[in-house]
Amino acid sequence: MMEGFRPEILEEIMVTKMPFGKYKGTLLINLPDFYLEWFQRKGMPPGKLRMQMATVYEIKLNGLMDLVRPLMKGK
């Protein structure tokens, strides 16, 4: 297993909703790529949300959504 990897993060990004902005109420895993890219350029929000959004960004950037989709069933 990768050092520092926390599987619960995957669960969190599939149930946590964006707390503010244009996509308020959208599950983090469903945020549009361009929105995540904008935050990556301008700065992710502080705290736990930063880590969660950065994780979603990396998943999408690296084309890993096919690995995550099976985990999304029933969410």
Secondary structure, 3 states (H helix, E strand, C coil): CCCCCCCHHHHHHHHCECCCCCCCCCEHHHCCHHHHHHHHHHCCCCCHHHHHHHHHHHHHHCCCHHHHHHHHCCC
